[in-house]
Amino acid sequence: MLFLSAFIGYTQIHPSKQISTTNGLPNNQVEAIFKDSRGIIWVGTQNGLSKIENGNITNFYVEDGLCHNAVWDIVEDSKGNLWFGTYGGGIAKYDGKRFTIIKSNETLNSSHVRKLFIYKNKLLVGTEKGLYIIDLNTNNFQEFETNHDRFQIMDFILYKDEVYIAVYTSGIFSLSSDFKKLKKVKEVDEKKSPVFSLYLDGNRLYVGNDANGINNRLISKTGAVDCYDIENFINNKPPNKTFGKSIIWDYAKDNEANLYCSGWGVHSNNGGIYKIENNEFTDMSSAFGVDSYKVRGLYFDKQFNRLYVGTQDKGLYIVDLNQNIVFNKTENHIISDFQIIKDNLVLLHNHGLTIQNDKDTITINSNNFYKVLKSSYKQQSKSYFQVLSIEVSEKNLVYYKLIIRNNSIWVSTNYGLFEVNGDLKNISYYATRPKVFAFKNRNDLISPIQYGYVSIFTDIENNPIYYGAPEKNKFSPNNSSDINNPHHITNLAKSNKRLYLSSPVNGLFSFDDTKFTSLNNSGEFTEKEINHLTISKESNKLIASSNSGKIYIADITTDFELLKTINRSNYIGNSILFLETYKNTILVGTEKGLNVFRNEKFQFIDTEQGLDMVNFSSAKVLDSTLYVGITNGYYKLDLEAVIYQDTKPVTLQLSDVLVNHANHLTEDNIWFKQKSNKLKLPYNQNTLDLYFKSSNHPYPKKLLYSYQVQNLDSTWSNFSNSTNISLPYLPSGAFDVHVKTKDLNSGVVSNSKLTGIIILPPFWQTWWFIALIVAFLGLIMFLAYKKRIAIIKNREHQKAKIQKRLIETQLEALQSQMNPHFTFNALNSIQNYIIDNDVDNALMYLSEFAKLIRKTLDNSSQPLIYLEEEIDYLKSYVALENMRFNNKVEVSINFDNIDIHDIELPPMLIQPFVENAFVHAFDKTIVNPILQITFSIENQFLICTIADNGIGISKTESGQLHESKGLKLVTERLDLLKTSTQISYDIASKKGNGTTITLKIASKNLTIN
C-alpha cells in the first residue's frame, strides 16, 4: 500500500540561560563580558559593573570606586589585576581589594574608552579620539598624536608582533613593536563604510563593516564582513569574499573551531548571533535561545564550553555548547515512545509516527493510520471490529508503544496494533488493543488487554485475529481462576530468559515461554503496586518502582533475588515518571528532574544543566542516548558525557568570616576570599560564622555541603546547599573545619579542609600564666613556710617565757597566799589561843592551817583543778581568816545547779580576791561584814562573783582603782592564761558601797544540774 508522507522539522536548541535586570544586572545593555583567571565572570553594562560568581550577582558603581558606570571593556594583566574601560570616565584598575582610578592624563580621565588591549605588559587604551598606552611596569603614560578629530578605535588584533588597530572612519593601522609608530595599513573601502570589528582566525582575517549605513552595503549586495588572507590584507589586496548581514561587533571561537559573531544593525532589526561556515552566516539565535537582534558582545569560556552573549536590550545569555543535553523542539508533539531503525530515530507522538535522520524528517500521521484502519474495516465483517467500542476517527487515535522487529515498526494504539514495514510503504493492522506488548519466539504476540488478562496469539503475521469468532483464533486462552495468570498489566520488560509483567494492583509476574508465575503469590516479591518496570540486560538486574515511591533492585540471573530498596528520601522528587537503565546505571525521572544512581554515586540533572522542562511524557535509552519526551519536543542526553564525567574535586574557598557577628579580617580578604586558611582569635571572640564558596564550578547550585569540626565534634552535619557554618561559643583550643562536598552533577563526593581555627585560652589558662602562678604560689608557700617556722620558734620562745612566768607567778601567788603577814597572823592567833589556854581552838586552828598549807602546795602543782577542790580550798581559807575576825564576817559560797565535780579551772585564781576582801574591805566601820562567793554558768562560761559590803577600793590620782600587790599578781597571771584559756575579770567598786569582782572563765565540762 502506498500512502502520503508529510515532512516536519525539529529545531535543535542548546541549553541556555538569560540573566537580566530581573536577576540582578544593573542594566540590560551589556557592553563587555570577561572571565578572569579566578573563574569570575565580569559583565560591564551601561549602568554599572556586575560580578557573577556561583550564580550570585554583585554590582559595583561609581560609589564603589569605579570611574564611570558605563563599562565598555575589561582585560586582565599578567599580575591578575583587572582593567575597566569606561565610556566617559577613563579607566580603572581593580587589584582584588579596591578600585583605583588611573589619573595619568586629564584627557584620558574623561575620555570614552571603547577597547582595551594588553601586549608586552603595555595597556593599549582605544578611545573615540585616539590611542593611549600605559606601561604596566612603570605606569608611564603615552598619548599618540593622530591629527584626527575623531580617531575612534573600534578593535585590536595581534599578528607577527604587531598590533593592528581598527579605526571607525579612518581605516586600519599597525602599531610598531616598540610602540612608537602608527602606520596606516588600509583605508576604508571605496564606499567609505566605517570599520566596526577585526578578528584573526589563523591566516584568515574578518573585518566587520557598517552594512546599514548611508552607503547600505547590504542593498548593494556588498555584504557585512570582508574576509581576507592576512598577508593579502597587509599587502592591500582585496578581500577573498564579502558576505553576511548586519553590523558585526564581536567574534568568538569554540572548542570545536566553530566561529560565531554578534550582529546588531543599530538602526535595523537584522542582528542576532551567527555562525560563520564556509563564508556564510547561519542564524543561531533560535538554537541558542537568544531572543534579541541587538547582539553586541561575545565571550567564549573554553573551560566549560560556554558562549556568553551580550545584548543591548535583553541582558546576558549563557549558552551551553557541550551538547550533553540538547532539546529538539516541535509544535504540539507529545512524544510517547522512541526507537531506532537503520540508524534513524523513530518518534511516536500524539500525531503519528516520525522517522528522523540527519537530512530528512518523515512523518506518518494519524490520517495514514486511519486509512489503513478504514480499509481493513471494509474488507472484513463488522464482528472483526468489535474491539472498537468507541467512534473511530483519526482525531481519537492514541499512540502507546513502539517495537522494532524484523525491520518493521510495530505501533500499539487504542484502536489496535499496526505494523509499518521497513520501506515505510505499507501498514498492516491487527485487531488487538494492548497498551504494551511483546513478542515471544518469532511471531507469537503477547498482548495484555487493558484492565484485563493476557493473551498470546500464535504466529500473528500469518493468522488474523477474530473477535467475533474466537474459535478461529490461534492463541493461548487464559484461565481467570488461576492466581498466576496476569491481570491489569501496564508494563513489560524482557530479560535474556524471561518476560516480566507488572501490575499496579497485582504486583509482578514472570513468564518463561511456558507459564506465568505471580511473584507475589510465590512470596519472592510481595510489593503489589508496581507502576514502572525496566531491566538492565548488561547486569541482569530488574528495577521496579511502586506507587509509594520505592525503587526495588533485584538480581534475575537465575531466580528472583531482591538486592536493594531505594526509598523516596534517597532521590529528588515525589512522583516517578519513568525508569530506565544504562549499563550499571539506574535513571529515575521525577517531576523535579533526572535522578541517576551508579554504584554508590548519585547525580541529579535539572534546569541548571539544561533539562529545563520536566513534564516527562516518555523516556527510552537507545545506544548511549537517553531520549526524554515532553510537550512540544524531546531531550537527547548523551549518557556517556552526563554520567561518566571527567571531574576534579570541588575546590572550596573561605569567602568571609564574622566574629561575634561582626566583619573580621577585611584587610585579609582579596578577590572575595580570605588569603589565610587559619584563624587565630582570643578567647572572647569565639562565636564564628564562616562563609565559603566553590571555585569556578560549572554548576554551583548542584553542590551540597556537610561539615565537621575536628577536635570539637566528630559527627558530620546533614548535607544542604548552605554555604554558611555557624560555630557559637567555641572553647579554647585548635580546631580544623572539614567540608564534604557532594556534587550532584558528577556524583563525586570530595572532602577538603576549609580552615583551621585557634581559640586562644584566657590569660589565666595560658601556660606562662599558670607557670607564673605556680612560681608565685611556690614563693608564697616558701615565705609562708619561713614565716611559719619563725612564728613557731617565736611561739615556742614565748610559750617558754609564759611557762616560766606562770611558774613564777604561781610561786609568787603561793608566796602571796602564804605571805609572812598571813602566816604571822595565823601563828599569832594560835599563840593567843594557847595563852588563853584555849587548847581546843588552838589545836583546831593549827589543824586547819596545816590543811590549808597542804592544799596550797597540792593545787599549785596542777594546771587545772576541779571546782569542787577550789571551793574546799576557799572554805578552808575563809574559815581561818574568819576565826581572826571572831567569825564576825558572814561568808556564803553558792553554786546551785552546777556540777562542781566535772568543771575544771586554773588553781589559785579566786583566793587572792577573797584575801583582798578580808584584808582591805572590812574595818571597824563595817558592823556586819558580808562576803558572798557565787558560781554560775552563762553561755558556756563559768561566772564567779565575789561581792562584799566593805569600804570599797579607793581610786588613784588618775582615777583608776587602787590595786594591791596580790591583785597585780593575779591580773598578770590572768593575762598569761589568756593565751591558752578564755578568761577575763571585772572589778566594780564604789567608796563605801563595797566591791564586786566578776571572773569569767571558759571551762570544760560545763553542765547544769
Helices and strands as residue ranges (DSSP letters): E 6-7, E 11-13, E 16-19, E 30-35, E 41-45, E 48-53, E 56-60, G 62-64, E 71-76, E 82-86, E 90-94, E 99-101, H 106-109, E 113-119, E 122-127, E 131-135, E 141-143, E 153-159, E 162-167, E 171-175, E 182-186, E 195-201, E 204-209, E 225-229, H 230-234, E 241-243, E 248-253, E 259-263, E 272-277, E 280-283, E 295-301, E 306-311, E 316-320, E 325-341, E 344-349, E 352-356, E 361-365, H 366-379, G 382-385, G 394-396, E 399-405, E 408-413, E 417-420, E 427-430, E 438-440, E 444-448, E 454-457, G 470-472, E 475-476, E 491-494, E 499-503, E 507-511, E 516-518, H 519-522, E 530-536, E 541-546, E 551-555, E 561-566, G 568-570, E 576-582, E 585-590, E 594-598, E 601-605, G 607-609, E 618-622, E 625-638, H 639-643, E 652-659, E 662-663, G 666-668, E 669-670, E 673-674, E 678-681, E 688-694, G 700-702, E 703-710, E 724-727, E 733-743, E 749-759, G 763-765, H 767-817, H 820-835, H 839-860, E 865-866, H 867-884, E 890-894, E 904-905, H 911-916, I 917-921, E 930-938, E 941-948, H 965-977, E 983-989, E 995-1001
